[in-house]
Amino acid sequence: MKILYLGAIMPQNFHEQNTIFTFLKHGYEVSVINVNRCYFTDEITGIGKVEICNIYEDGDPYKGKIGRIYWELNNLGLIKGYKDIKDKMNRFIKKVNPDIIYCFFGSGIFNEMNMILEMKLGIPLIHNLLCYPVALSYQSVKRENRQYSKIINSISGRIYPAETMFNYVKGGINPNKGVDIILMEYFSEKYFPHKRLPLLSSVNNEPHLIFLGRTDFSSNRLIDDIREHILEFVKAGIHIHLRAPATNLPQNKYIHIFPTFDSSRTFNGELSTFMTQFDGCLVLYNFVSRYCKDRFYNTLPSRFLFGMTTSIPIVLPEKSLISCEEMVKQYNIGLIYRDVDDLKEKLYDRTTMEILRKNALTNYKNFTYENNFYKLDNWIKKIIT
């Protein structure tokens, strides 16, 4: 079966890498339309060359101040795209002649999806939402939903990572056409650990957590600025391990920085193997009152999914990431804490931690793409037929 992947290929491209690799592994013939406006390539790390069309390589109509104005007008639904970009996509689609077009992810590809729908090619489009809505302000979320409502009934199928997102779209946009499926983002076994490392806590009898989110801490991006939380953990004697650069933090024996793992070292399991030495994977954001939390209630963020891939306990504050919390409770694979004192008490409960580690390890096969791909494969075949 021939599938066309529509999405933004990134330099650190684990999402695309994982999806394309798994399709290829299961006998699909894959071609790619790259909608990234800044990064152009003819290969995917760890996979090699695939047939890729970089549609903005010859010129991005959205560059500069005028481009940003046009982009905002497009988001308002007043501009539907540029003819040269649309024609370039049309030529490539006709060349590769796919059976189905797989669109990934969220609202970042609405413009290109709309262009393809306007071509009326008769090829089914499926949309993996993964993260929806993407916006953080209430006004932007409303605009995102309006934009999606204009194309949603022309999409043949939608993939939701969690039931909360399915209910959100069903209740807010209410599509009445297309086939839906709830399917979390699984990772291939290639990403899983090659071996288990000794726990750092077995050396000094103090808990060690790893955090995989952004660490270029700044007041300009409050949602990822968790410095206050880190200092609370440190004061409680909890070790926090952060990937570089981990900026604007004081030196402290409880704060540790490790080098970033690029996509090739993530793909070969080095990152997940490295993570096995920690007591838990911290999944945390800095929520402030002016943010719309719809995005976080609905989705399963990458920092959570990689914790699942590593098969170590998940650690997250209660009532912050509803979809994540439901999964942690369902499989009993992590700690949900009220405050730092509650977290410290739970981390020092050796019996509980041993149960969580065992559960996380026992359940890992439930979260490999190899063991779940049949669900996606059957769903795609259902749409095509």
ABEGO torsion letter per residue (X at the ends): XBBBBBBBBBABBAAAAAAAAAAAAAGBBBBBBBABAABBBABBBGAEBBBBBBAAAAEBAABEAAAAAAAAAAAAGABAEBAAAAAAAAAAAAAAGBABBBBOBEAAAAAAAAAAAAAGAGBBBBBBAGBOBABABAAAAAAAAAAAAAAAAABABBBBABAAAAAAAAAAAGBABEBBBBBBBBBBAAABBABBBBBAAAAAGBBBBBBABBABBBAABAAABAAAAAAAAAAAGBBBBBBOAGBGBBBBAABBBBBBBBAAAAAAGAAAAAAAABABBBBBBBBBAABBAAAAAABBBAAAAAAAAAGBBBBBBBGABAAAAAAAAAAGABBBBABAAAAAAAAABAAAAAAAAAAAAAAAAAABAAAAAAAAAAAAAAAAX
